[in-house]
C-alpha cells in the first residue's frame, strides 16, 4: 500500500526502472505496461522519472497483441500530465531511454550522452519544470553496470550541473544508479540524498536486498521515502518504484 501524501503543497517524486514494460524471462515474459500505467495513476505523483522506457520496438509489438500503439512515455502519462522522452539506446528492433511525466508544464528539455563505452548506451534527461512554487530542474538518470564507468558518469553529471543548473535553482535528480555506496558518495556540492538516513531496498523486486534507485535534491527537504511491496509490484519490473515526498525550502 502507498501512503497518502502529507500535503498537496509538497512535491511527490517517483523513480522507477520499468524494464521496458515487460517482466520475466522468455518464454515466460509477460506484458506489464498496462499494469504499470495503472500503478502510476495510483501514486498521486507530481513528477515521475522513468528508466528503460520503450519509444518503439517492432519485435515486441508483434509478440504482444495488446502492445500500446503510443510510445510508452505517452501511454503511461496520467491524464493531464506532460510527457517527455529521449532515447539512450538504439537496438536492432527499436529503442529505449529515459522519460519524465510531469503534472506541471515543461519549459524546455535537454539530453546528455552518458555512455562510457560502446557496450552500454546511457543518458541523462534534463527538464526545467514550471512548478507552482517556482522553477524546478529535474534530471532523470540511468548509470552503467560497471563501477569505474559509474564513477566517470557521476563526475560528468556534476560538471553538467555546474554548467547548466544555476546554484539558486531547485534541483531533483532521480534514477537507477545501479549501485548503493556510490550514490551516497554524491551527497556533496549541496546535493542531499533522500536515503542518507534510511535505506529502502528496490532491487531485485522479488526479494529486494539493495537500493539501486535514488533521489537527490537541492533546495527541497525530504519528508518521506517509501517503496510499495506485494506480489503485484514484484511482477511489474525487476525494480520496485521509489517514492519520495519533498517540501520546498
PALUMBA-16017 format. One record per residue (C-alpha): residue in three letters; residue number from 1; y, x, z. Coordinates in nm, 2 decimals. Layout:
@residuo = ALA, num = NUM, north = Y, east = X, up = Z $
...
end
This chain:
@residuo = UNK, num = 1, north = 0.00, east = 0.00, up = 0.00 $
@residuo = UNK, num = 2, north = 0.35, east = 0.12, up = -0.08 $
@residuo = UNK, num = 3, north = 0.61, east = 0.10, up = 0.20 $
@residuo = UNK, num = 4, north = 0.92, east = -0.10, up = 0.13 $
@residuo = UNK, num = 5, north = 1.24, east = 0.09, up = 0.08 $
@residuo = UNK, num = 6, north = 1.47, east = 0.12, up = 0.38 $
@residuo = UNK, num = 7, north = 1.79, east = 0.02, up = 0.19 $
@residuo = UNK, num = 8, north = 1.89, east = -0.08, up = -0.16 $
@residuo = UNK, num = 9, north = 2.17, east = 0.18, up = -0.13 $
@residuo = UNK, num = 10, north = 1.91, east = 0.46, up = -0.12 $
@residuo = UNK, num = 11, north = 1.76, east = 0.63, up = -0.42 $
@residuo = UNK, num = 12, north = 1.38, east = 0.59, up = -0.47 $
@residuo = UNK, num = 13, north = 1.23, east = 0.86, up = -0.69 $
@residuo = UNK, num = 14, north = 0.87, east = 0.86, up = -0.83 $
@residuo = UNK, num = 15, north = 0.70, east = 1.17, up = -0.98 $
@residuo = UNK, num = 16, north = 0.36, east = 1.11, up = -1.15 $
@residuo = UNK, num = 17, north = 0.14, east = 1.31, up = -1.39 $
@residuo = UNK, num = 18, north = -0.02, east = 1.01, up = -1.57 $
@residuo = UNK, num = 19, north = -0.29, east = 1.22, up = -1.76 $
@residuo = UNK, num = 20, north = -0.18, east = 1.08, up = -2.09 $
@residuo = UNK, num = 21, north = -0.27, east = 0.72, up = -1.99 $
@residuo = UNK, num = 22, north = -0.64, east = 0.77, up = -1.98 $
@residuo = UNK, num = 23, north = -0.88, east = 0.87, up = -1.70 $
@residuo = UNK, num = 24, north = -1.22, east = 1.03, up = -1.67 $
@residuo = UNK, num = 25, north = -1.43, east = 1.25, up = -1.90 $
@residuo = UNK, num = 26, north = -1.57, east = 1.14, up = -2.23 $
@residuo = UNK, num = 27, north = -1.78, east = 0.93, up = -2.28 $
@residuo = UNK, num = 28, north = -1.66, east = 0.76, up = -1.96 $
@residuo = UNK, num = 29, north = -1.29, east = 0.79, up = -2.03 $
@residuo = UNK, num = 30, north = -1.11, east = 0.47, up = -1.97 $
@residuo = UNK, num = 31, north = -0.77, east = 0.35, up = -2.08 $
@residuo = UNK, num = 32, north = -0.54, east = 0.32, up = -1.78 $
@residuo = UNK, num = 33, north = -0.19, east = 0.29, up = -1.94 $
@residuo = UNK, num = 34, north = -0.17, east = -0.08, up = -1.87 $
@residuo = UNK, num = 35, north = -0.27, east = -0.03, up = -1.50 $
@residuo = UNK, num = 36, north = -0.01, east = 0.25, up = -1.47 $
@residuo = UNK, num = 37, north = 0.26, east = 0.01, up = -1.61 $
@residuo = UNK, num = 38, north = 0.17, east = -0.25, up = -1.35 $
@residuo = UNK, num = 39, north = 0.17, east = 0.01, up = -1.08 $
@residuo = UNK, num = 40, north = 0.51, east = 0.15, up = -1.17 $
@residuo = UNK, num = 41, north = 0.66, east = -0.20, up = -1.16 $
@residuo = UNK, num = 42, north = 0.53, east = -0.24, up = -0.80 $
@residuo = UNK, num = 43, north = 0.71, east = 0.07, up = -0.67 $
@residuo = UNK, num = 44, north = 1.06, east = -0.06, up = -0.68 $
@residuo = UNK, num = 45, north = 1.18, east = 0.28, up = -0.80 $
@residuo = UNK, num = 46, north = 1.52, east = 0.38, up = -0.94 $
@residuo = UNK, num = 47, north = 1.41, east = 0.70, up = -1.12 $
@residuo = UNK, num = 48, north = 1.05, east = 0.75, up = -1.25 $
@residuo = UNK, num = 49, north = 0.97, east = 1.11, up = -1.35 $
@residuo = UNK, num = 50, north = 0.65, east = 1.13, up = -1.56 $
@residuo = UNK, num = 51, north = 0.45, east = 1.42, up = -1.69 $
@residuo = UNK, num = 52, north = 0.17, east = 1.42, up = -1.96 $
@residuo = UNK, num = 53, north = 0.32, east = 1.12, up = -2.14 $
@residuo = UNK, num = 54, north = 0.19, east = 1.04, up = -2.49 $
@residuo = UNK, num = 55, north = 0.45, east = 0.98, up = -2.76 $
@residuo = UNK, num = 56, north = 0.17, east = 0.93, up = -3.01 $
@residuo = UNK, num = 57, north = -0.19, east = 1.01, up = -3.06 $
@residuo = UNK, num = 58, north = -0.38, east = 0.89, up = -3.36 $
@residuo = UNK, num = 59, north = -0.73, east = 0.95, up = -3.23 $
@residuo = UNK, num = 60, north = -0.67, east = 0.76, up = -2.90 $
@residuo = UNK, num = 61, north = -0.51, east = 0.48, up = -3.09 $
@residuo = UNK, num = 62, north = -0.82, east = 0.44, up = -3.30 $
@residuo = UNK, num = 63, north = -1.05, east = 0.48, up = -2.99 $
@residuo = UNK, num = 64, north = -0.89, east = 0.21, up = -2.77 $
@residuo = UNK, num = 65, north = -0.84, east = -0.14, up = -2.90 $
@residuo = UNK, num = 66, north = -0.56, east = -0.21, up = -2.66 $
@residuo = UNK, num = 67, north = -0.37, east = 0.12, up = -2.71 $
@residuo = UNK, num = 68, north = 0.01, east = 0.02, up = -2.70 $
@residuo = UNK, num = 69, north = 0.20, east = 0.02, up = -3.03 $
@residuo = UNK, num = 70, north = 0.50, east = 0.16, up = -2.85 $
@residuo = UNK, num = 71, north = 0.54, east = 0.51, up = -2.72 $
@residuo = UNK, num = 72, north = 0.41, east = 0.54, up = -2.37 $
@residuo = UNK, num = 73, north = 0.76, east = 0.60, up = -2.22 $
@residuo = UNK, num = 74, north = 0.90, east = 0.28, up = -2.38 $
@residuo = UNK, num = 75, north = 0.58, east = 0.09, up = -2.29 $
@residuo = UNK, num = 76, north = 0.59, east = 0.20, up = -1.92 $
@residuo = UNK, num = 77, north = 0.96, east = 0.13, up = -1.86 $
@residuo = UNK, num = 78, north = 1.01, east = -0.17, up = -1.63 $
@residuo = UNK, num = 79, north = 1.24, east = -0.44, up = -1.77 $
@residuo = UNK, num = 80, north = 1.60, east = -0.33, up = -1.79 $
@residuo = UNK, num = 81, north = 1.52, east = 0.04, up = -1.75 $
@residuo = UNK, num = 82, north = 1.63, east = 0.32, up = -1.98 $
@residuo = UNK, num = 83, north = 1.36, east = 0.54, up = -2.12 $
@residuo = UNK, num = 84, north = 1.40, east = 0.90, up = -2.25 $
@residuo = UNK, num = 85, north = 1.13, east = 1.14, up = -2.36 $
@residuo = UNK, num = 86, north = 1.09, east = 1.48, up = -2.51 $
@residuo = UNK, num = 87, north = 0.78, east = 1.65, up = -2.64 $
@residuo = UNK, num = 88, north = 0.63, east = 1.96, up = -2.47 $
@residuo = UNK, num = 89, north = 0.31, east = 2.00, up = -2.67 $
@residuo = UNK, num = 90, north = 0.21, east = 1.91, up = -3.02 $
@residuo = UNK, num = 91, north = -0.17, east = 1.88, up = -3.08 $
@residuo = UNK, num = 92, north = -0.39, east = 1.80, up = -3.38 $
@residuo = UNK, num = 93, north = -0.38, east = 1.43, up = -3.32 $
@residuo = UNK, num = 94, north = -0.04, east = 1.37, up = -3.16 $
@residuo = UNK, num = 95, north = 0.20, east = 1.50, up = -2.89 $
@residuo = UNK, num = 96, north = 0.29, east = 1.46, up = -2.52 $
@residuo = UNK, num = 97, north = 0.56, east = 1.56, up = -2.29 $
@residuo = UNK, num = 98, north = 0.79, east = 1.46, up = -2.00 $
@residuo = UNK, num = 99, north = 0.97, east = 1.13, up = -1.96 $
@residuo = UNK, num = 100, north = 1.23, east = 0.97, up = -1.74 $
@residuo = UNK, num = 101, north = 1.26, east = 0.60, up = -1.68 $
@residuo = UNK, num = 102, north = 1.59, east = 0.52, up = -1.51 $
@residuo = UNK, num = 103, north = 1.73, east = 0.20, up = -1.36 $
@residuo = UNK, num = 104, north = 2.08, east = 0.33, up = -1.44 $
@residuo = UNK, num = 105, north = 2.23, east = 0.44, up = -1.77 $
@residuo = UNK, num = 106, north = 2.15, east = 0.78, up = -1.90 $
@residuo = UNK, num = 107, north = 2.47, east = 0.95, up = -2.02 $
@residuo = UNK, num = 108, north = 2.30, east = 1.24, up = -2.20 $
@residuo = UNK, num = 109, north = 1.98, east = 1.44, up = -2.21 $
@residuo = UNK, num = 110, north = 1.87, east = 1.80, up = -2.29 $
@residuo = UNK, num = 111, north = 1.54, east = 1.98, up = -2.32 $
@residuo = UNK, num = 112, north = 1.45, east = 2.34, up = -2.23 $
@residuo = UNK, num = 113, north = 1.13, east = 2.50, up = -2.36 $
@residuo = UNK, num = 114, north = 0.95, east = 2.65, up = -2.06 $
@residuo = UNK, num = 115, north = 0.64, east = 2.78, up = -2.24 $
@residuo = UNK, num = 116, north = 0.53, east = 3.12, up = -2.11 $
@residuo = UNK, num = 117, north = 0.25, east = 3.18, up = -2.36 $
@residuo = UNK, num = 118, north = 0.10, east = 3.02, up = -2.66 $
@residuo = UNK, num = 119, north = -0.19, east = 2.85, up = -2.48 $
@residuo = UNK, num = 120, north = 0.03, east = 2.63, up = -2.26 $
@residuo = UNK, num = 121, north = 0.33, east = 2.44, up = -2.40 $
@residuo = UNK, num = 122, north = 0.56, east = 2.33, up = -2.12 $
@residuo = UNK, num = 123, north = 0.91, east = 2.19, up = -2.10 $
@residuo = UNK, num = 124, north = 1.20, east = 2.08, up = -1.88 $
@residuo = UNK, num = 125, north = 1.37, east = 1.74, up = -1.94 $
@residuo = UNK, num = 126, north = 1.73, east = 1.72, up = -1.81 $
@residuo = UNK, num = 127, north = 1.92, east = 1.39, up = -1.79 $
@residuo = UNK, num = 128, north = 2.26, east = 1.30, up = -1.65 $
@residuo = UNK, num = 129, north = 2.24, east = 0.96, up = -1.49 $
@residuo = UNK, num = 130, north = 2.53, east = 0.72, up = -1.42 $
@residuo = UNK, num = 131, north = 2.42, east = 0.61, up = -1.07 $
@residuo = UNK, num = 132, north = 2.62, east = 0.36, up = -0.87 $
@residuo = UNK, num = 133, north = 2.71, east = 0.63, up = -0.62 $
@residuo = UNK, num = 134, north = 2.81, east = 0.89, up = -0.88 $
@residuo = UNK, num = 135, north = 2.67, east = 1.13, up = -1.14 $
@residuo = UNK, num = 136, north = 2.32, east = 1.24, up = -1.08 $
@residuo = UNK, num = 137, north = 2.13, east = 1.52, up = -1.26 $
@residuo = UNK, num = 138, north = 1.76, east = 1.46, up = -1.29 $
@residuo = UNK, num = 139, north = 1.52, east = 1.74, up = -1.40 $
@residuo = UNK, num = 140, north = 1.16, east = 1.64, up = -1.49 $
@residuo = UNK, num = 141, north = 0.92, east = 1.94, up = -1.49 $
@residuo = UNK, num = 142, north = 0.56, east = 2.04, up = -1.56 $
@residuo = UNK, num = 143, north = 0.47, east = 2.40, up = -1.48 $
@residuo = UNK, num = 144, north = 0.18, east = 2.61, up = -1.60 $
@residuo = UNK, num = 145, north = -0.16, east = 2.67, up = -1.46 $
@residuo = UNK, num = 146, north = -0.12, east = 3.05, up = -1.43 $
@residuo = UNK, num = 147, north = 0.05, east = 3.18, up = -1.12 $
@residuo = UNK, num = 148, north = 0.25, east = 3.45, up = -1.29 $
@residuo = UNK, num = 149, north = 0.37, east = 3.20, up = -1.55 $
@residuo = UNK, num = 150, north = 0.49, east = 2.97, up = -1.28 $
@residuo = UNK, num = 151, north = 0.70, east = 3.24, up = -1.12 $
@residuo = UNK, num = 152, north = 0.87, east = 3.31, up = -1.45 $
@residuo = UNK, num = 153, north = 0.92, east = 2.94, up = -1.52 $
@residuo = UNK, num = 154, north = 1.08, east = 2.89, up = -1.19 $
@residuo = UNK, num = 155, north = 1.32, east = 3.18, up = -1.25 $
@residuo = UNK, num = 156, north = 1.40, east = 3.03, up = -1.59 $
@residuo = UNK, num = 157, north = 1.47, east = 2.69, up = -1.42 $
@residuo = UNK, num = 158, north = 1.70, east = 2.85, up = -1.17 $
@residuo = UNK, num = 159, north = 1.90, east = 3.01, up = -1.45 $
@residuo = UNK, num = 160, north = 1.91, east = 2.68, up = -1.63 $
@residuo = UNK, num = 161, north = 2.05, east = 2.50, up = -1.33 $
@residuo = UNK, num = 162, north = 2.31, east = 2.77, up = -1.27 $
@residuo = UNK, num = 163, north = 2.43, east = 2.74, up = -1.63 $
@residuo = UNK, num = 164, north = 2.41, east = 2.36, up = -1.68 $
@residuo = UNK, num = 165, north = 2.44, east = 2.18, up = -1.34 $
@residuo = UNK, num = 166, north = 2.77, east = 2.23, up = -1.15 $
@residuo = UNK, num = 167, north = 2.73, east = 2.30, up = -0.78 $
@residuo = UNK, num = 168, north = 2.92, east = 1.99, up = -0.68 $
@residuo = UNK, num = 169, north = 2.69, east = 1.75, up = -0.87 $
@residuo = UNK, num = 170, north = 2.39, east = 1.59, up = -0.71 $
@residuo = UNK, num = 171, north = 2.05, east = 1.70, up = -0.84 $
@residuo = UNK, num = 172, north = 1.69, east = 1.58, up = -0.83 $
@residuo = UNK, num = 173, north = 1.41, east = 1.79, up = -0.96 $
@residuo = UNK, num = 174, north = 1.07, east = 1.62, up = -0.98 $
@residuo = UNK, num = 175, north = 0.74, east = 1.71, up = -1.14 $
@residuo = UNK, num = 176, north = 0.39, east = 1.86, up = -1.14 $
@residuo = UNK, num = 177, north = 0.44, east = 2.22, up = -1.02 $
@residuo = UNK, num = 178, north = 0.06, east = 2.29, up = -1.03 $
@residuo = UNK, num = 179, north = 0.10, east = 2.48, up = -0.70 $
@residuo = UNK, num = 180, north = 0.16, east = 2.44, up = -0.33 $
@residuo = UNK, num = 181, north = 0.32, east = 2.75, up = -0.19 $
@residuo = UNK, num = 182, north = 0.53, east = 2.85, up = -0.49 $
@residuo = UNK, num = 183, north = 0.72, east = 2.52, up = -0.48 $
@residuo = UNK, num = 184, north = 0.80, east = 2.57, up = -0.12 $
@residuo = UNK, num = 185, north = 0.95, east = 2.92, up = -0.20 $
@residuo = UNK, num = 186, north = 1.20, east = 2.74, up = -0.42 $
@residuo = UNK, num = 187, north = 1.38, east = 2.59, up = -0.12 $
@residuo = UNK, num = 188, north = 1.67, east = 2.82, up = -0.17 $
@residuo = UNK, num = 189, north = 2.01, east = 2.82, up = -0.35 $
@residuo = UNK, num = 190, north = 2.10, east = 2.48, up = -0.20 $
@residuo = UNK, num = 191, north = 1.78, east = 2.30, up = -0.31 $
@residuo = UNK, num = 192, north = 1.58, east = 2.11, up = -0.05 $
@residuo = UNK, num = 193, north = 1.21, east = 2.03, up = -0.09 $
@residuo = UNK, num = 194, north = 1.12, east = 1.68, up = 0.03 $
@residuo = UNK, num = 195, north = 0.79, east = 1.82, up = 0.15 $
@residuo = UNK, num = 196, north = 0.90, east = 2.11, up = 0.37 $
@residuo = UNK, num = 197, north = 0.83, east = 1.92, up = 0.69 $
@residuo = UNK, num = 198, north = 0.52, east = 1.72, up = 0.58 $
@residuo = UNK, num = 199, north = 0.25, east = 1.76, up = 0.32 $
@residuo = UNK, num = 200, north = 0.15, east = 1.46, up = 0.11 $
@residuo = UNK, num = 201, north = -0.16, east = 1.56, up = -0.10 $
@residuo = UNK, num = 202, north = -0.16, east = 1.43, up = -0.45 $
@residuo = UNK, num = 203, north = -0.45, east = 1.62, up = -0.62 $
@residuo = UNK, num = 204, north = -0.72, east = 1.56, up = -0.71 $
@residuo = UNK, num = 205, north = -0.67, east = 1.18, up = -0.69 $
@residuo = UNK, num = 206, north = -1.03, east = 1.11, up = -0.59 $
@residuo = UNK, num = 207, north = -1.02, east = 1.34, up = -0.30 $
@residuo = UNK, num = 208, north = -0.66, east = 1.46, up = -0.25 $
@residuo = UNK, num = 209, north = -0.65, east = 1.80, up = -0.09 $
@residuo = UNK, num = 210, north = -0.34, east = 1.97, up = -0.23 $
@residuo = UNK, num = 211, north = 0.01, east = 1.87, up = -0.30 $
@residuo = UNK, num = 212, north = 0.08, east = 1.99, up = -0.65 $
@residuo = UNK, num = 213, north = 0.36, east = 1.74, up = -0.71 $
@residuo = UNK, num = 214, north = 0.70, east = 1.80, up = -0.55 $
@residuo = UNK, num = 215, north = 1.06, east = 1.66, up = -0.54 $
@residuo = UNK, num = 216, north = 1.36, east = 1.88, up = -0.47 $
@residuo = UNK, num = 217, north = 1.71, east = 1.77, up = -0.42 $
@residuo = UNK, num = 218, north = 2.07, east = 1.89, up = -0.38 $
@residuo = UNK, num = 219, north = 2.34, east = 1.66, up = -0.25 $
@residuo = UNK, num = 220, north = 2.09, east = 1.40, up = -0.13 $
@residuo = UNK, num = 221, north = 1.90, east = 1.37, up = 0.20 $
@residuo = UNK, num = 222, north = 1.53, east = 1.29, up = 0.25 $
@residuo = UNK, num = 223, north = 1.43, east = 0.97, up = 0.44 $
@residuo = UNK, num = 224, north = 1.07, east = 0.91, up = 0.34 $
@residuo = UNK, num = 225, north = 0.78, east = 1.05, up = 0.14 $
@residuo = UNK, num = 226, north = 0.46, east = 0.87, up = 0.05 $
@residuo = UNK, num = 227, north = 0.17, east = 0.87, up = -0.19 $
@residuo = UNK, num = 228, north = -0.04, east = 0.55, up = -0.22 $
@residuo = UNK, num = 229, north = -0.42, east = 0.56, up = -0.16 $
@residuo = UNK, num = 230, north = -0.71, east = 0.35, up = -0.27 $
@residuo = UNK, num = 231, north = -0.97, east = 0.31, up = -0.54 $
@residuo = UNK, num = 232, north = -0.73, east = 0.17, up = -0.80 $
@residuo = UNK, num = 233, north = -0.49, east = 0.46, up = -0.76 $
@residuo = UNK, num = 234, north = -0.77, east = 0.71, up = -0.78 $
@residuo = UNK, num = 235, north = -0.88, east = 0.57, up = -1.11 $
@residuo = UNK, num = 236, north = -0.55, east = 0.57, up = -1.29 $
@residuo = UNK, num = 237, north = -0.50, east = 0.95, up = -1.32 $
@residuo = UNK, num = 238, north = -0.62, east = 1.28, up = -1.18 $
@residuo = UNK, num = 239, north = -0.29, east = 1.29, up = -0.98 $
@residuo = UNK, num = 240, north = -0.16, east = 1.04, up = -0.73 $
@residuo = UNK, num = 241, north = 0.21, east = 0.94, up = -0.76 $
@residuo = UNK, num = 242, north = 0.46, east = 1.09, up = -0.52 $
@residuo = UNK, num = 243, north = 0.74, east = 0.86, up = -0.40 $
@residuo = UNK, num = 244, north = 1.05, east = 0.98, up = -0.22 $
@residuo = UNK, num = 245, north = 1.33, east = 0.77, up = -0.07 $
@residuo = UNK, num = 246, north = 1.66, east = 0.96, up = -0.07 $
@residuo = UNK, num = 247, north = 2.01, east = 0.89, up = 0.06 $
@residuo = UNK, num = 248, north = 2.34, east = 1.00, up = -0.07 $
@residuo = UNK, num = 249, north = 2.54, east = 1.25, up = 0.13 $
end
